[in-house]
């Protein structure tokens, strides 16, 4: 293969869609209580993109995120994560999908009985491919990268809200996932702390070459995204009043 073909192939891989959703519907409940909460979702997110999904509470954003992460089973349409179809997939396939994603939750979901280091190590334990010493070393390295190198042995109760979210970011990214799914990661933080954690996510995602899809109501961080998607009443829509955002220049 000549060098031109090789470059073209690498470029195609780098820009491929890592999330592909087509005509995705989702229902809660059964029988007379069955309620549709997602309607014909069509969405494609390319490798390396930082995308924000926003819209009113109850519009289906978290439901869509949980389907992408394999936390719920998609019922109809098509949902491909890293080329793997999750609609109708076996449970083992859903488990593998979860392992390909890093999660950052609004409430950070840290284990109160574990230190920051031990919480981050848990991000590697599900993979079962690293020794304890390797998990420890990688956890310490990641905590240093998020600015908590001196707080590795602190328990969650001894950390601020922003520091807890930094631990959650370290846990999500320690396995170098291809995709990071973040659900309201700045909701409980003040302006500065929220901005700090998002910028850390940006920087580390850029260094690791992963894609971020972030659900948020926080208008203060909309300018951190490459693209903003709006959801209302279970449907992706064009914003009736587009947010004016200056061209984004990222520095890491």
C-alpha positions in Angstrom: 0.0 0.0 0.0 1.4 3.4 -0.9 1.7 6.1 1.7 -1.2 8.2 0.3 -3.6 5.2 0.7 -2.3 4.6 4.2 -2.9 8.2 5.2 -6.4 8.1 3.7 -7.2 5.0 5.7 -6.0 6.4 9.0 -8.0 9.6 8.3 -11.1 7.6 7.7 -10.7 5.6 10.9 -10.0 8.8 12.9 -13.2 10.5 11.7 -15.5 7.5 11.8 -18.7 7.7 13.8 -18.3 5.9 17.1 -22.0 6.4 18.0 -24.7 5.8 15.4 -28.4 6.0 16.3 -31.2 5.5 13.8 -34.9 5.6 14.4 -34.5 4.7 18.1 -37.7 4.5 20.2 -37.9 3.6 23.8 -40.9 2.8 26.1 -41.2 2.6 29.9 -43.7 0.2 31.4 -46.0 -2.4 29.9 -49.7 -2.8 28.9 -51.9 0.1 29.8 -49.0 1.8 31.6 -46.7 1.7 28.6 -45.3 5.1 27.8 -43.1 6.2 25.0 -40.2 8.4 26.1 -37.9 8.4 23.0 -39.2 9.0 19.5 -37.3 8.2 16.3 -33.9 9.4 17.6 -31.3 9.8 14.8 -27.8 10.8 15.8 -24.2 10.3 14.7 -21.2 11.3 16.8 -17.7 11.2 15.3 -14.5 10.0 17.0 -12.9 12.7 19.1 -16.0 15.0 19.2 -17.1 16.7 22.4 -20.9 16.9 22.2 -23.4 18.4 24.7 -26.9 17.1 24.9 -29.2 19.7 26.5 -32.9 20.4 27.0 -35.7 20.6 29.6 -35.8 18.1 32.5 -37.7 15.0 31.7 -37.0 15.2 28.0 -35.3 11.8 27.8 -31.6 12.9 27.8 -30.5 10.5 30.6 -32.6 7.7 29.2 -30.7 8.0 25.9 -27.4 8.2 27.7 -28.2 5.0 29.7 -29.1 3.1 26.5 -25.8 4.1 24.9 -23.9 2.9 27.9 -25.7 -0.5 28.0 -27.3 0.4 31.3 -30.7 -0.2 29.7 -31.6 -2.5 26.8 -32.7 -0.6 23.6 -36.0 -2.0 22.2 -36.3 -0.9 18.6 -34.5 1.0 15.8 -30.7 0.8 15.7 -28.0 1.8 18.3 -24.4 1.1 17.4 -21.6 1.8 19.8 -18.1 1.5 18.3 -19.7 -0.5 15.4 -21.5 -2.9 17.8 -25.3 -3.1 17.4 -27.0 -3.1 20.9 -30.6 -3.5 19.7 -31.4 -7.2 20.2 -27.9 -7.9 21.5 -27.1 -10.5 24.0 -26.3 -9.5 27.6 -22.6 -10.3 27.1 -22.5 -7.8 24.2 -24.1 -5.1 26.5 -21.5 -5.8 29.1 -18.7 -5.3 26.6 -20.3 -2.0 25.6 -20.2 -0.8 29.2 -16.6 -1.7 29.4 -15.9 0.5 26.3 -17.4 3.5 28.0 -16.4 5.7 30.9 -19.1 7.2 33.1 -19.3 10.4 35.0 -22.5 10.9 37.1 -24.1 13.9 38.6 -23.7 12.5 42.1 -20.2 11.1 41.3 -21.2 7.7 42.8 -18.0 7.3 44.8 -17.8 4.6 47.4 -17.6 6.3 50.8 -15.6 3.5 52.4 -12.8 3.7 49.7 -10.0 6.2 49.3 -9.7 8.3 46.2 -7.1 5.9 44.9 -9.2 2.8 45.6 -12.2 4.4 43.9 -10.2 5.1 40.8 -8.7 1.6 40.8 -12.3 0.2 40.6 -12.4 1.7 37.1 -9.9 -0.9 36.1 -11.2 -3.9 38.1 -14.1 -4.5 35.8 -11.7 -5.2 32.9 -9.9 -7.9 34.8 -6.7 -7.4 32.8 -4.5 -5.5 35.3 -2.6 -6.7 38.4 -3.3 -4.8 41.6 0.0 -3.0 41.4 -0.8 -1.9 37.8 -4.2 -0.7 38.9 -2.6 1.2 41.8 0.1 2.8 39.6 -2.4 3.9 37.0 -4.8 5.2 39.6 -2.1 7.3 41.2 -1.0 8.7 37.8 -4.6 9.6 36.8 -5.3 11.3 40.1 -2.1 13.3 39.6 -3.4 14.4 36.2 -6.6 15.7 37.6 -4.7 17.7 40.3 -5.3 15.3 43.2 -1.8 13.9 43.6 -1.7 14.9 47.2 -5.1 13.6 48.1 -4.9 10.0 46.9 -5.6 8.6 50.4 -8.5 10.9 51.2 -11.9 9.5 51.6 -14.9 11.2 49.7 -16.2 12.8 52.9 -12.9 14.7 53.2 -13.1 16.1 49.6 -14.9 19.1 48.2 -17.6 18.7 45.6 -15.2 19.6 42.8 -12.6 17.2 44.1 -15.1 14.4 44.2 -16.0 15.0 40.6 -12.3 15.0 39.7 -12.0 11.6 41.3 -15.0 10.5 39.3 -13.3 11.8 36.1 -10.1 9.9 37.0 -12.1 6.7 37.5 -14.0 7.2 34.2 -10.8 7.8 32.2 -8.3 5.5 33.9 -9.1 2.6 31.5 -8.7 4.9 28.5 -12.2 4.4 27.2 -13.2 5.2 23.6 -16.3 7.0 24.8 -17.1 9.0 27.9 -20.7 9.5 28.9 -21.3 12.3 31.4 -24.6 12.9 33.1 -24.9 16.4 34.6 -21.3 16.4 35.8 -21.4 20.1 36.9 -24.9 20.2 38.4 -23.8 20.3 42.1 -20.7 22.6 41.5 -20.2 26.3 41.6 -19.1 28.1 38.4 -15.4 27.8 38.8 -15.4 24.2 40.0 -17.8 23.2 37.2 -15.6 24.9 34.6 -12.5 23.2 36.1 -13.9 19.7 35.8 -15.1 20.2 32.3 -11.8 21.5 31.2 -10.0 18.5 32.8 -12.4 16.2 30.9 -11.6 18.1 27.7 -7.9 17.9 28.1 -7.7 14.3 29.1 -10.1 13.2 26.4 -8.0 15.1 23.8 -4.8 13.3 25.1 -6.5 9.9 25.1 -8.4 10.4 21.8 -11.8 9.6 23.2 -15.3 11.0 22.4 -17.4 12.8 25.1 -21.2 13.0 25.1 -22.3 15.1 28.1 -25.9 15.8 29.3 -26.2 19.1 31.0 -28.5 22.0 31.9 -25.5 24.2 32.7 -25.5 27.0 30.2 -22.1 28.2 31.6 -20.3 25.3 29.8 -22.0 25.2 26.4 -19.0 26.9 24.8 -16.8 23.9 25.7 -18.5 21.6 23.1 -17.8 21.0 19.5 -21.5 20.6 18.9 -24.7 21.1 20.9 -27.8 18.9 20.5 -31.2 19.8 21.9 -33.8 17.3 23.1 -37.4 18.1 24.0 -40.3 15.7 24.8 -38.2 12.7 23.7 -37.2 14.1 20.4 -34.1 15.7 19.0 -34.9 19.1 17.7 -33.4 22.3 16.3 -33.2 24.9 19.0 -35.9 27.5 18.5 -33.4 30.1 19.7 -29.9 29.0 18.8 -27.3 29.9 21.3 -24.7 32.3 19.9 -21.3 30.8 20.6 -18.0 32.3 19.5 -15.7 30.0 17.5 -14.2 27.5 19.9 -10.5 27.6 20.3 -9.3 24.8 22.6 -6.0 24.8 24.3 -4.8 21.8 26.3 
